[in-house]
Amino acid sequence: MIESLTLRWMLILVLGGTAAWFLIRGVRPGSGGAAPGAAERISHVAHALMAAAMATMFWPMG
């Protein structure tokens, strides 16, 4: 757990933005090129879930 509230929020925003970017990449069709395959989409969604899980680790439990 990180004690600094400012640092905690900065990391939450970075990981939240990363999760959003990967989630968008995983659910929308490709832009200007070939549509990504199923394996690539699954990878993007898995990365979004991982970033969201990492963001929850910055807060104290209970």
CYANA upper distance limits for C-alpha pairs under 8 A (distance plus 0.5 A):
  1 MET  CA     57 MET  CA      7.52
  1 MET  CA     58 PHE  CA      5.71
  1 MET  CA     59 TRP  CA      6.77
  1 MET  CA     60 PRO  CA      6.77
  2 ILE  CA      7 LEU  CA      8.00
  2 ILE  CA      8 ARG  CA      6.67
  2 ILE  CA     58 PHE  CA      6.65
  2 ILE  CA     59 TRP  CA      8.18
  3 GLU  CA      8 ARG  CA      8.11
  4 SER  CA      8 ARG  CA      6.62
  5 LEU  CA      9 TRP  CA      6.71
  6 THR  CA     10 MET  CA      6.71
  7 LEU  CA     11 LEU  CA      6.70
  8 ARG  CA     12 ILE  CA      6.68
  8 ARG  CA     58 PHE  CA      6.83
  8 ARG  CA     59 TRP  CA      8.47
  9 TRP  CA     13 LEU  CA      6.63
 10 MET  CA     14 VAL  CA      6.79
 11 LEU  CA     15 LEU  CA      6.56
 11 LEU  CA     55 ALA  CA      7.90
 12 ILE  CA     16 GLY  CA      6.31
 12 ILE  CA     55 ALA  CA      5.91
 12 ILE  CA     58 PHE  CA      8.21
 13 LEU  CA     17 GLY  CA      6.48
 14 VAL  CA     18 THR  CA      6.66
 15 LEU  CA     19 ALA  CA      6.50
 15 LEU  CA     51 ALA  CA      6.02
 15 LEU  CA     52 ALA  CA      7.32
 15 LEU  CA     54 MET  CA      7.96
 15 LEU  CA     55 ALA  CA      6.51
 16 GLY  CA     20 ALA  CA      6.63
 16 GLY  CA     51 ALA  CA      7.53
 16 GLY  CA     52 ALA  CA      7.09
 16 GLY  CA     55 ALA  CA      7.66
 17 GLY  CA     21 TRP  CA      6.61
 18 THR  CA     22 PHE  CA      6.73
 18 THR  CA     48 ALA  CA      7.57
 18 THR  CA     51 ALA  CA      7.25
 19 ALA  CA     23 LEU  CA      6.51
 19 ALA  CA     47 HIS  CA      7.53
 19 ALA  CA     48 ALA  CA      4.59
 19 ALA  CA     49 LEU  CA      7.40
 19 ALA  CA     50 MET  CA      8.32
 19 ALA  CA     51 ALA  CA      5.79
 19 ALA  CA     52 ALA  CA      6.61
 20 ALA  CA     24 ILE  CA      6.57
 20 ALA  CA     48 ALA  CA      7.24
 21 TRP  CA     25 ARG  CA      6.68
 21 TRP  CA     48 ALA  CA      8.21
 22 PHE  CA     26 GLY  CA      6.54
 22 PHE  CA     44 HIS  CA      5.56
 22 PHE  CA     45 VAL  CA      6.77
 22 PHE  CA     47 HIS  CA      6.92
 22 PHE  CA     48 ALA  CA      5.67
 23 LEU  CA     27 VAL  CA      6.80
 23 LEU  CA     44 HIS  CA      6.83
 23 LEU  CA     45 VAL  CA      5.87
 23 LEU  CA     48 ALA  CA      5.92
 24 ILE  CA     28 ARG  CA      6.46
 25 ARG  CA     29 PRO  CA      8.28
 25 ARG  CA     30 GLY  CA      8.37
 25 ARG  CA     41 ARG  CA      7.86
 25 ARG  CA     44 HIS  CA      6.94
 26 GLY  CA     40 GLU  CA      8.04
 26 GLY  CA     41 ARG  CA      4.97
 26 GLY  CA     42 ILE  CA      7.36
 26 GLY  CA     43 SER  CA      8.20
 26 GLY  CA     44 HIS  CA      5.42
 26 GLY  CA     45 VAL  CA      5.88
 27 VAL  CA     41 ARG  CA      7.52
 27 VAL  CA     45 VAL  CA      8.38
 29 PRO  CA     35 ALA  CA      5.98
 29 PRO  CA     36 PRO  CA      7.60
 30 GLY  CA     34 ALA  CA      6.51
 30 GLY  CA     35 ALA  CA      4.90
 30 GLY  CA     36 PRO  CA      6.57
 31 SER  CA     35 ALA  CA      8.13
 36 PRO  CA     40 GLU  CA      6.49
 36 PRO  CA     41 ARG  CA      7.03
 37 GLY  CA     41 ARG  CA      6.85
 38 ALA  CA     42 ILE  CA      6.63
 39 ALA  CA     43 SER  CA      6.64
 40 GLU  CA     44 HIS  CA      6.74
 41 ARG  CA     45 VAL  CA      6.78
 42 ILE  CA     46 ALA  CA      6.51
 43 SER  CA     47 HIS  CA      6.66
 44 HIS  CA     48 ALA  CA      6.80
 45 VAL  CA     49 LEU  CA      6.80
 46 ALA  CA     50 MET  CA      6.65
 47 HIS  CA     51 ALA  CA      6.65
 48 ALA  CA     52 ALA  CA      6.77
 49 LEU  CA     53 ALA  CA      6.64
 50 MET  CA     54 MET  CA      6.64
 51 ALA  CA     55 ALA  CA      6.70
 52 ALA  CA     56 THR  CA      7.08
 53 ALA  CA     57 MET  CA      7.35
 54 MET  CA     58 PHE  CA      7.98
